[in-house]
Structures are given as C-alpha cells and as structure tokens.
Amino acid sequence: MKSLQAPKRLYKYRAFNVNSLRLLSEAEVYFANPEQFNDPLDCNPTIIVDVDRHALERLFIRMIGRERARVAISEYRHSSTQYGDYKTDPTVEDHYKRILASRIQNILGTELGRKGVLSLAEHWNCPLMWSHYADQHRGLCLEYDLSDGAHETIRPVRYDGPRSIKISDLIDWKMKGLSTAYEVVESTYFYSKAPQWRYEKEWRLTNKGAGSCPAPVRLTGVYFGLKCDVAVETTIVKLYANSQRPVAFYRMYPQETTFDLKKHVIDTEEVEATGLRSSAILDFKNIFLEEPDA
C-alpha cells in the first residue's frame, strides 16, 4: 500500500517534564505503546469471521503451532458441546468460531501490539491539541522537518477506515504470504481511528518496539504554549545555543478578534545573553533592612 506524500513539516505536542527535556537534549523521539493511548478503540480492531471453521482452525494452527493448537481446539470443541453439536447446529458452530476468533484476536494483539507508535500532527496552532496533549497550553509543540526523505514509512491516519480485520486477510498474510494482505491488516490496526478524532490530522510512524530512540526526523522548531513558564523557554533556548543545526523558537499568543492562535518569533540572542538571576533579597538587602523614616 503506497504511502501518501507527507507534509514537509509535522508537529508533536508535549507537556514539559523531565522526559521531554531528555528527548530534546538527546535528539530522540518516543514511540508509545498502543496500550497507553487515551482512546481504547485505537489499535484495538475487532475480527470478522468470513471463512468456515476449517479455514479458521488452520489459521489458528499456523499462528500458535500445531501442538498448542491441537490442545486448545480440543478444549474449545468440548466447551461448545454443552450447547449442542457444533458440526450440525449452525448456532453452536458460530459459538465455536467466535471462541477461535477471540483467541486469534488476542494473538494478533500480542504480535502487533509490541510495536511503538510515534504520532505527529499537521498543524502547530490547534487549540484542542494544545489543551489535550500539551498540558493545557503549558507545554510545547515540536516541529520536525520531513523533507530529507528519512520518513518514507510515515502514513496518515484514516478517519473513515474500517475498525475490523477480516479472517480472510489474516489467512492471505499468514498462510499465503501476501504482502498486500499484511498491509491491509497493518493499516486497520495502526492507522484507523474514529471520525471524531479527525481534528488531530494525525500522521504515524511505527517502530519495532516502544520507547525512546534516535529521532528519524530533524527538529527545526519549538513552540511554547500560551501558559508555558518563561523559565522553560529560557532553558530550552539556551540548550540549543550551540546547536550545529538551526532551531527556531516561537511563543504562542491568541488572536485579538478570533479564537485562533498565532506565533511570535523569539529573539534567541536576547535570551542567550541573559545570565542566571541572583536573589533580589540578597542584592537589595540593605534597602530591605533600612528602618522606615519616622
């Protein structure tokens, strides 16, 4: 499945904390475990059984191995007999197939769920994204440049895609080795979300595992939220003072006549020129300690 052309720049909204500071100082990004997502339906597809029980059993055997599958299938068949004969009663057979499909769904989740996901957005000025992912505008938005081609596997999230994976597609992938079938499964698993999330305009990059790793894209800008503490701004600007690659810095402001957000470029030379502040009490202790005039 061919990836769509990604924008030249994408953005990551983050709260400011020790983890985000570490990612900046070490030039890393964080691939999240899908189980940590705030949407329980995300990366949690359902399974559609569109094959007969014999094909379903063969897939199950392929996914967990013949010996383990033999024991499990015997147990599932026996469990189904309390409702009747699964070979002759369609209702009982459906029950048996649902048991197998549920187990296949769990196995698939274990296999694909090990991957990590880096989520990026198309825009830096979305108020909802600032509220939901950047500590209610107290955090940051990081700008990444994708123009060097190191992002070829990044793909957009579909908000009109299916939530279900067909057993027939799993068979084509697992038993016939069709790469197109794997791409269909992967697309549904990682790149389909409910239409209510459309405002995020999300793009995703997957990794073989979750956690921090060297950034595959270059940081080119940092946006500080409306409520971001000036000490955070000063710290990060000074962190990049001697960077070999330029990074632009912006402070977010509200538009005067609308609910939109705008950015102002930060004068980095002015920030870099400031030293550590000393205590006002110590600097002006003589004034503070003077007796008031009678």
SVG drawing of the C-alpha trace seen along z (x, -y; Angstrom):
<svg xmlns="http://www.w3.org/2000/svg" viewBox="-28 -61 56 94">
<polyline fill="none" stroke="black" stroke-width="0.4" points="0.0,0.0 1.7,-3.2 2.1,-5.9 0.7,-9.4 3.1,-12.3 3.6,-13.6 3.8,-17.4 7.3,-18.8 6.8,-19.5 4.8,-17.8 4.3,-18.6 4.4,-16.9 2.5,-18.3 4.1,-17.5 3.9,-18.5 7.1,-19.9 8.7,-17.5 12.0,-15.6 11.1,-13.1 10.5,-15.8 13.7,-17.6 15.6,-14.3 14.2,-13.8 15.3,-17.3 18.8,-17.1 19.4,-13.6 17.8,-14.2 15.3,-11.4 11.6,-10.7 9.3,-8.5 7.4,-5.6 4.4,-5.0 2.9,-1.6 -0.6,-1.5 -2.0,-0.3 -1.1,-3.8 -3.4,-5.6 -6.2,-7.6 -8.7,-6.0 -9.3,-2.4 -10.6,-1.7 -7.3,-2.9 -5.0,0.0 -7.7,2.4 -9.5,3.8 -12.3,6.3 -12.2,9.6 -14.7,10.5 -15.1,14.2 -15.7,14.5 -14.5,18.1 -15.7,21.6 -14.5,23.3 -12.0,25.5 -10.1,22.5 -10.4,20.8 -8.8,23.8 -6.0,23.9 -5.2,20.2 -5.2,20.8 -2.8,23.7 -0.5,21.5 -0.5,18.7 0.3,20.7 1.8,24.0 0.3,27.4 0.7,29.0 -0.6,26.0 -3.5,25.5 -4.4,29.2 -4.9,29.0 -6.7,25.7 -9.0,26.7 -10.0,29.9 -10.8,27.8 -12.9,25.3 -14.8,28.0 -15.6,29.7 -16.7,26.4 -19.1,25.9 -20.8,29.3 -22.7,28.0 -24.8,26.1 -25.2,28.9 -23.2,30.3 -21.0,27.7 -20.9,29.9 -24.6,29.9 -26.0,26.9 -25.1,23.6 -25.7,21.7 -23.3,23.9 -20.8,23.7 -20.9,19.9 -20.2,20.0 -17.2,22.2 -15.9,19.9 -16.3,16.9 -14.1,18.6 -11.4,19.3 -11.7,15.8 -11.3,14.2 -8.1,16.2 -6.8,15.2 -7.6,11.6 -5.5,11.9 -2.6,13.5 -2.7,10.7 -2.7,8.1 0.3,9.6 2.2,9.7 1.4,6.3 0.9,4.6 4.7,4.9 5.3,2.1 5.7,-1.5 3.8,-4.4 5.0,-8.0 2.0,-10.3 2.5,-13.7 0.1,-16.4 -0.2,-18.6 -0.6,-21.9 1.0,-23.8 -1.9,-26.1 -4.8,-23.7 -6.2,-24.9 -7.6,-21.4 -4.3,-19.7 -2.6,-22.3 -5.2,-21.6 -5.2,-17.8 -1.6,-17.0 0.5,-20.0 -0.6,-20.3 -3.4,-22.8 -1.1,-25.2 1.6,-25.0 3.7,-22.7 5.5,-22.6 4.9,-21.8 7.9,-20.4 8.3,-21.0 10.0,-18.2 11.3,-18.5 10.5,-15.6 12.0,-16.9 15.1,-14.7 13.2,-11.5 14.0,-9.7 10.3,-9.4 9.2,-7.3 7.2,-4.9 5.1,-7.6 1.5,-7.4 -1.7,-9.4 -4.4,-8.1 -7.7,-7.4 -10.8,-8.6 -13.2,-6.8 -11.4,-3.4 -12.6,-0.1 -12.2,1.0 -12.5,4.7 -9.9,7.1 -11.2,10.0 -10.0,13.5 -9.6,14.0 -7.0,11.2 -5.1,12.9 -5.1,16.1 -3.8,14.4 -1.0,12.9 -0.1,15.7 -0.7,18.7 -0.2,17.4 2.5,14.8 0.8,12.0 2.4,8.6 -0.8,6.8 -2.8,8.7 -0.3,7.7 -0.6,4.1 -4.4,4.2 -4.1,5.7 -1.5,3.2 -3.5,0.3 -6.6,1.3 -4.6,2.0 -2.4,-1.2 -4.0,-3.7 -7.7,-3.7 -9.5,-5.9 -13.0,-7.1 -14.1,-10.1 -14.4,-12.2 -10.6,-12.4 -10.4,-14.0 -9.4,-17.4 -6.0,-15.9 -4.9,-15.4 -2.6,-12.7 0.3,-11.0 2.1,-8.0 5.4,-6.3 5.8,-2.8 8.8,-1.2 9.6,2.5 9.3,1.6 8.0,-1.1 10.3,-3.6 12.8,-6.3 15.1,-6.0 17.2,-8.4 15.0,-10.8 14.4,-9.7 13.3,-13.3 15.1,-16.6 13.9,-19.1 13.5,-22.5 11.3,-24.4 9.9,-24.7 6.6,-26.4 6.0,-27.5 2.4,-27.4 0.3,-30.4 0.8,-29.4 4.3,-28.0 6.6,-29.3 9.3,-31.7 11.9,-29.6 11.1,-26.7 11.5,-28.9 14.9,-30.2 16.1,-26.7 15.3,-25.2 16.6,-28.2 19.9,-28.0 20.0,-24.2 20.2,-24.8 22.5,-27.8 25.5,-25.9 23.5,-23.5 25.1,-22.8 21.6,-22.8 19.4,-25.9 16.2,-25.6 13.6,-28.3 11.7,-29.3 8.2,-30.7 5.9,-32.0 2.2,-31.3 -0.4,-34.2 -4.1,-34.4 -5.5,-36.4 -7.3,-39.5 -10.5,-39.1 -10.9,-35.3 -10.2,-32.1 -7.2,-31.3 -3.6,-31.1 -0.7,-32.9 3.1,-32.7 5.8,-35.3 9.4,-34.6 11.6,-34.6 14.8,-36.7 17.2,-34.0 20.2,-36.3 18.4,-38.3 17.5,-35.1 21.0,-33.7 22.5,-36.9 20.7,-36.7 22.6,-35.1 21.5,-33.4 19.4,-35.7 20.5,-36.4 18.3,-36.7 16.6,-40.1 16.6,-39.9 20.4,-39.4 21.0,-42.1 18.9,-44.7 19.2,-43.6 20.4,-47.0 17.2,-48.6 15.0,-45.9 16.7,-46.2 16.6,-50.0 14.5,-51.4 11.5,-53.4 11.6,-57.2 9.9,-58.4"/>
</svg>
